[in-house]
Amino acid sequence: TIPVVLYSAWPFFIGAWRDLKRRTLGMDVPVALGVGTAFIASVYATFFGQGEVYYDSVTMFIFLLLTGRFLEMNARRRAGAAVEELVKLIPAATTRLPNWPLRDEEQVPVARLAVGDHVLVRPGETLPADGVVVDGDSAVSEAMLTGESLPVSKTIHSKVVGGSLNQASPLVVQIEKLGADTRLASIVRLLDRAQSEKPRIGQLADRAAAWFVGLLLLITVLVGIVWYVIDPSKVLWIVVSILVVTCPCALGLATPAALTTATGRLTRLGLLTTRGHALETLARATDLVFDKTGTLTQGRLSVRRVVALGGHSENEVSDIAAALEAGSEHPIARALREAATPSRSASQIRNTPGRGVEGTIGEQTYRLGSPRFAAPAHTLPEAAEGAYPNNGHESWIALAAGDALIAWFALADTPRADAPAALAALSAQGLHLHLLSGDAEGAVKATAQQLDITDWHAGALPEDKLAYVKTLQSQGRIVAMVGDGINDAPVLAGAQVSIAMGEGADVAQAAADMVMLGSRLGTLADGVALARKTQLIIRQNLGWALGYNLIAIPAAAFGYVTPWLAGIGMSVSSLLVVLNALRLTDYKPNTPVAAQPLPSPLTAPR
């Protein structure tokens, strides 16, 4: 027994000593007291022939306790495996084309790559960094990064992400981001941040466990005094039994075991948790507020029509618009750049989130954006109503030179393919859906009707979106916000829980509590179901831990539980908690978990 106590149980003694130095009562304190007391009493009985020995009970107790700790560690390791797998995605070396467009090849370590280098990625090889395809046409698997099993088609000008796997044909990629700047590195940082934060329910469980340990020690002392009066020969084993049988291991494991397992499962599904409270709050959410462009829609706007005014040509105004948006990753900016390759450059560019962009080309100042930003005195051009009837699916943006309106651009986007099914699943889970967008009323209304969203609001500026969410919150609603753009950052930060699209702006992801790694909206419905299932398992674990102790403490106090039986009871209790949490490892949220019925939400202005 000596090696077991001095080696195997040593971490418990160290943990108890650290807790006492910090003036806290952790679960290691009663374990150390129980093991130490039983072992010292057994040694005394061995040498002096007085009392009973508990070597077998001590050894078995430590064995069962370590078994529980092993299962807990294994659950944490499996949840943390997502980070390890992501880190391993980047290859050690790659094929560089130093004289592109010549096909001279050289094998170089990925660490020697620089932004602007061209690399050749053959089928079966992993992309070494983020970049853009400059030659080739292939299918790329992003399953490890986004959770989406189907490969994604990549052609010239397509963005590719380091860590994704080329499957079909060779691709030549120009490197745009390396190392800590890549999307893979940002995902790893977000995962690390989430694992370093403890959710509110976990903090509450820790505080409850500390109070429980204090109460347990007080009960143990009182029971010991009573038994010392009744029968001194039974004091030791009854005290040891109480300390062992009521060790708050199950209470301490109830929350972290479930949350750790669920977080790992969510990551594999494609929903990255970046804040400790996110899972708990998502499970309690009553309202889900969506941005439109890039969130519910594909975010691949295209210019459907250009109406040039004041003697300007379509090519000229398209060139000016592309120059103003040269440095932006907003979906509108990408659409304008795809419509025209700028032959001029803009300076003194100033972005106004939710409104538009202003810049100078030559001596002229231009404004591009929403009509009330660029051309507040003008209305939709008559040419659009006649030559290109506005069927509600287009959004119009204006270009002004000084105070003179010189062009209108009609842009259109389409909802994501899985959006109707995903939103139907979210509604079935009892969530009230809202749509907030800065786009024109016609485009927002059309999208809302397509997706069966009754509460929508068009022309919303960032401050309007935040005010809308605050109004919902003032009515006692718990709001989850889903967005992707820089203009969504304030409202993402203001919601109780926020989800950013993985393809969205870095600012939005930094402000969000969760990040959708792929573009499948069904992942969000899966996440809500899993979050609610996790809270159910946490309640089951806490209920079991508290119920077990309510039965075990009186039984041990009245002398019905021997030390060896106490060790079995405590260990079985902890094992049940961990095994219950491990059910989340392969949980498939096919059946919606409904929330409790709530009052009707605020109806958005239309």
PEFEN-V760419 format. One line per field, one symbol per residue. ss: DSSP state (H for helix, E for strand, L for the rest). phi: phi as a letter, one per 20 degrees, with the letter a starting at -180 (. if undefined). psi: psi as a letter, one per 30 degrees, with the letter a starting at -180 (. if undefined). Layout:
BEGIN
ss = ???
phi = ???
psi = ???
END
This chain:
BEGIN
ss = LHHHHHHHLHHHHHHHHHHHHLLLLLHHHHHHHHHHHHHHHHHHHHHHLLLLLLHHHHHHHHHHHHHHHHHHHHHHHHHHHHHHHHHLLLLLEEEELLLLLLLLLEEEEHHHLLLLLEEEELLLLELLLEEEEEELLEEEELHHHHLLLLLEEELLLLEELLLLEELLLLEEEEEEELHHHLHHHHHHHHHHHHHHLLLHHHHHHHHHHHHHHHHHHHHHHHHHHHHHHHLHHHHHHHHHHHHHHLLLHHHHHHHHHHHHHHHHHHHHHLEEELLLLHHHHHHHLLEEEELHHHHHELLLLEEEEEEELLLLLHHHHHHHHHHHLLLLLLHHHHHHHHHLLLLLLLEEEEEELLLEEEEEELLEEEEEELHHHHLLLLLLLHHHHHHLLLLLLEEEEEEEELLEEEEEEEEELLELLLHHHHHHHHHHLLLEEEEELLLLHHHHHHHHHHLLLLEEELLLLHHHHHHHHHHHHHLLLLEEEEELLHHHHHHHHHLLEEEEELLLLHHHHHHLLEEELLLLLHHHHHHHHHHHHHHHHHHHHHHHHHHHHHHHHHHHHLLLLLHHHHHHHHHHHHHHHHHHHHLLLLLLLLLLLLLLLLLLLLLLLL
phi = .gfffedfeggffffffffffemcdeffffffffffffffffffffedmcnddcffffffffgffffffffffffffffefgffffffffffcbeddfdgefefdbecfgfefcgofdcddegneefeafacfdaobbdcedgfednefffdfccgnfecdgnedfddcfcdcefdbclfeffffffffffffffeddfgffffffffffffffffffffffffffffffbgfdgffffffffffdgfffffegeffffffffffffffoceedcfegfffffefdccddfefndedfmdfcfebddecmneefffffffffffdfdddfgffffffffbefdccdclfcedgncrccadcmddecccrfgfeebfeddgffgffefbgeenedddcdccdmeefdaccdccccffgefgffffffffeneeeccdbeffffffffffffdldedcbdmeegfffffffffgffeneddddcbbdgfegffffeffbccdffeeffffffeeebcefddefggffffffffffffffffffffffffgffeffffffenecegfffffffffgfffffffffffgdfdfeegefeffcffefeffd
psi = feeeefdefeeeeeeeeeeeeghljlffeeeeeeeeeeeeeeeeeeffgkalkheeeeeeeeeeeeeeeeeeeeeeeeeffeeeeeefeklelljkifhkglgklkklkeffllkflkkkjlkflkkflkakkfkljlkkkgefeffkfklkkkakfkklkkflkkfdlkkkkkkeklbffleeeeeeeeeeeeffkkleeeeeeeeeeeeeeeeeeeeeeeeeeefeeejfffeefeeeeeeefgkheeeffeeeeeeeeeeeeeeffgjkkfkefeeeeeffkfkjkkldkfdflfgilkjekkjklhglleeeeeeeeeeegegkgkeeeeeeeffkjkglkllhkjkjkfeakklkjbgkkkkkblefeeiffllkkeeeedfikjgffkkkllkkjbgkkflkkkkllklkegeeeeeeeeefggkkklkkkflleeeeeeeeeeghjfjlklgklefeeeeeeeeeefggljkkkklfleffeeeefflekkkkkfgakeeeeeflflkjfagjffeeeeeeeeeeeeeeeeeeeeeeeeeeeeeeeeeeeggfjleeeeeeeeeeeeeeeeeeefffegkjiekkjklkkllklkkkk.
END
